[in-house]
Amino acid sequence: MRPLRFAVLGSRYWAQFQIAAWGEVEGAELVAIYNRTRAKAETTAGRFGIPAVYDDAEAMFAREKLDFVDIITHPSTFSHFVPLATRYHIPVICQKPMAPDLNTGEEMVRICREAGVPFMVHENWRWQPQIRELKRALHEADVGKPFRARLMYSSNYPVFVNEPQLRDLEQFMLTDMGTHILDVARYLFGEASVLYCQTGRVDPTIRGEDVATVMMEMGEGVTVTCEMSYASRLEHQSFPQVCILVECERGSVALALDYWIRTTTEAGTFSKRCHVPWYSWMEPMHQVVHASIVSCNAHLLECLRTGREAETSAEDNLKTLQLVYGSYDSAAGRKVVFPGGTAGRP
């Protein structure tokens, strides 16, 4: 079976890890890269042996024979590049957040749907091995139905060192990390019917929020609280991970930052440490996140080959965006939001 030929748009900080992760997936061949600053594209091409370099995206689409594209530019550009790829009938993968607002995301999905072009979002956090294992434990262990859960991402990871442009975002914590955490909540517990959010800014040198707390009713009546912070001063504070506690009718399942999952029932507590793959291009601090990129890429490639819908199709990711931008609406108005519906005072 021949490899699927693809191009990457963008040479930003995370592009180097995204490209390296594609190199671990059998059946994908990176043949071209675009960046508006050609020198940056040339540097990335030299590092990864990419044969063709462009600073004109449309010229790349016109000249290259592509099976799909991976868009890793700034999210504000997705609404330009996604329709451009669609005009050439090239399947699209884009990074998160899929769009700067819900209406823009819905319009991109509509364009791809009407053109019959697959559109997927690289939402890799749900592909972390310990999160996949936690979901298996919830289904396979005799813990009963969940009734309450807590997802906590608390860090002072130096995100602005590698991505200084994030300092200027008016919407920061929820768009940067909230897309991941809220998507993991959906993966574990289903869709939210009620949402309430509070946000805050601890770092006075940034424009947007660096703290957010979202409480939701999800699935079959599970109360889920998502706590997110880039301003915390805690143990393991620099590791970009999430710890999770799920309380159930007959027990509990807990995920710690050291990848241990502890399942507790009347019979006692069973502990298991998840294996996280290591690749030579990883940064140790990002090991679990980088490993999830490989798994996510492999899944998306399989979906492109088979034609089946991806877990994180753009259609599905719109539901995550509803929670992200619904959280901003809730925080701004100090009100309860019903995703996809109406809003009112708590």
N, C-alpha and C positions, 0 to 999 in steps of 0.2 A: 504494500500500500504506500503510495507516494506521500511524502511530507506535505503538509499544508503550508503554503507560502504566505508570509504575513509581513506587515510593516508596522513600525512603532512611530507614533507621533509624539514628540517631546523628549527632552534630555534633562528633565528636572532631577532633583536629588533621588527620588524613589524610582526613577526609570532604570537606574543601574541595577537595582535589585530585581525589578520586574523582568528585565532582559535576562539577567543571570538565571532567574527561576525558569524562564522559558527554555533555557539551555539544558535543564534537567528533565524536560518532558520529551519523550520520544514522539516523533511525528510532526514537529513544527520546525519550519525553516525561516529564520529572520533574514529577509532579502533587502530591506530598505529602511531608512530612518529619515524622518523630517524634523526640523526645528527651525523656527523663524530666524534664529541666529545660527548661521551655517557653521561657524567655527565650533560651536558646542556640539552640533550633530557630528561633525568630523571627528571630534575627540572621542565621542561615544562609539562611533563606527570603528575607529582605530582600536579601541579597547576590546570590542567584541567581534571584530572581523566582519562587520556588516558591509556588503559590497556596494550599495548605492546610497548616496546622501543627497537630500533635497532641502531647500529652503522655500519651496513652493509646493504646498500640499496638493493642489489640483494637478500640477504637473506629475507628481508621483502617482496619483490615482490613474492618470491617463496613460502613463508609460509602463507601469509595473503590472504584472499579472498576479493579482493578490487573491487569496482565499479568505482573508480577514484582516482587520487592523486592530491594534491595541492603542487606544488614545490615552496618553499619560501627560497631556498638557494641563494647563490650569483649568479647573472646572468651568470657569467663565467662558472658555472657548468651545466647550462640548456642543453647544447649540449651533455652532458654525460647522464643526467638523463632522458631526453625526449626519446631518442632512447631506453634506458633501459626499461622504462615503456611500450614502443611500443612492445618490444619483448615479453612481457607478455600480450599484447593486453589490456592494461589498459588505459582508457581515461585520458588525461592530462590537468591540469590547471597549468599555470606558471605565475609568477609575471612579471612585466615590469622592465627594457626593455627586450624584449623577447630574444634578442641575442646581443653579443658585436659588431656585424657587420651584414650587410644585407645578405651576402652570407651564413653565418651560419644560420640565420633565415630561409632563403629559403630552405636550406638543411633539417632542422628539419621539416618544413612543408611538404616537399617532402616525407620524411620517414613516417610520420604519414598518409599522404594521400594514399600512396601505400599500407600501412598496414591496411587501413580502420579504423584507430583509431582517435576519436575526439580529437582535440587539440585546447585549448582555452587560452586566455590571460586575466589575472585579471587586466583589465584596468578600474579602478573604478571611475576615476574622472568624466567621462561623466554621472555617475549615481548620482551625487550630485543633491538633489531635486531642488535647485534653477536653475541649468543649464538645467534640464529637463523642468522646468516651462518656462524658457526663450525661449526654442525652441518651446514650445506650443504657446507662445505669438507671435512669429514670423509668425507662420502659421495661427493663429486664429484671431489676431488683424488686423485691416484695415490699415496696415502700408506700404503695397506694397513690391516690390522687394528690397532686400538689395543691396546696392552698395559699402558700406565700413564698416569695423568692426575693433575693437581694443580689444585685450585680453591682460590684464596686470596682471602679477604676480610679485609683488615687495615686498621683505621681507628681514629681517635679522634674520629670524627664526634660532635658534641655532641647525642647522641640524648636526653639527659635534660632539655635546655633546653625542647624542645617537648613532651616526654612524660615529665614528672617521675615519674609513677606507675610507670614501669618500674624505678625504683630499688628498689622494694619487692617485685619478683617473686622468688620463690624459684627459679624456672627462667627464665633470661633469654636468654643468647646463643643457645641452640639453639632456643628457641621463637620468639624475635624474628627472628633472621637465619638460623638453621639451617633453618627451614622453607623459606626461599628457596633456600639453597645446595644443600641435599640434594635439593630438587625439580629444580633445574637438573642435578644429577648424574644423576638418574633420566631426565630428558629426553634427555641426551646419551648415556648408556651403558646404560640399561635397569635392571632390578631388582637389588637387592643380595642376595647369598646369605650373606655373612659380614660382620660389623661389629665394630669395636673402637673405643672412644672414651675420651679423657681430657679433663677439663675443669679450669679454674682460675679464680681470682678475683684480679685485680690491683688493682682499685679497692676500697679498704676501706670505702667509704661505701655500697656496694650490697649487697643480700642474695644475689643469684644469681651465676652464673658469667658472666664477660665474655670468656673464652677457651675455645675448644673445638677439638679436633682429632679428626676421624673418619676412620678408614681402612676401606675396604670392598672386597670383591670383587664386581664388578658385571658384568651382561651375560654375554658369552662370555669370562670370565676376565680382565677389566680391573681392575687394582689402582688404586683411586681414593682420593686423600687430599683431604679438605676441611678447610682451615684457616680458622678464624673468630676474629676478635678485635676488640673495641672499645677495646683498651688499647694499640694499637701506636703507634709513633712513626716513621713511614716517609714517604717522598716520596709525595705525593698522598694523605696519610693521611685527609684530611677527606672524600674523595669516596666515597659509598656505592656502590661497584662491586666486581666480582670479576674477577681476572685468571685465565686458564686456560692450562695447557700440556698438550697431549696428545701422547704419544710413540706412534708407530705403526711397523709393520714396515718400511715403506719411506720414512718421513719423519716430520714432525711438524707440528702446527698450534698456534699460540700466539696468544692474545688479550691485548693490553696494555690498560692503563687509559685510554689515549688513543684507544681504539676501532680501533686498527690490528690486523688479522689477518695473521699471517705464516705462509705455508704453505711448508714446506721439503721438497724431494725431491732426488734425484740431479741433477736439471736445474738446481737452484738454489733461491733463495728468492723467492717472489712475495708482495708486500705490497699490502694493500687496506685503506683506511680506510672504515669504515661510516658512512653518513649517519644522524644522529640528528635527528628532527624537533624543531622548536621551536614552542611555543605561548605566547601572551602571559601566561598564568597560571602558568607554570612558575617555580620557583626554579632559578637556574643550577646550583647544586650538585647538584640532583636531576634534571637534564634527562633523562638516559637512563632513570631509573626512572619519571619522569612520562610519558615517551613510551610506555613499556611498558604503562602503565595504559590508554591509549587503544587500543592494539592488542588488549589482553586484553578490554576492554569490547566492542570490535567483534566479536571472535570469539564471546563469550558471547551477544551479541545475535543473531548469525547462527544460533547453535545453538537459541536460543529460538524463532526464526522457523521453522527447518527441521525441528526435532525431532531433529537428530542429536546424538550425545553429545559433550560438550565435552572438550577435551584435559584440562582440570582439573576433571572431574566430582568430586563428593564421593567416589564409589566409588574413583576413581583417587587422590585426595588422601589416602585412608586409608593408601596405601602409603608416602607421604611421612611421615605421622604415625608409622607403624611405625618408620621410621628415626630420627625425632626422639626418641620416647620409648624406643626401643631403645638410643639413644645414652646417655640418662640411666641406663638400667639397666646398661649396660656400664660407664660411668664409676663408678657407685656401687659395683659389685661387682668392678671391675677384671677383667672377664671378657669373653670373646668371646660375641657374640650372633648368633644365626641368625634374621634377621627372619622372623616368622611361624612359627618353630619353637622349638627348644630352646636352651639356653645352657650354656656350660661354661668352664672355666678355659683361658686361652691356654697 
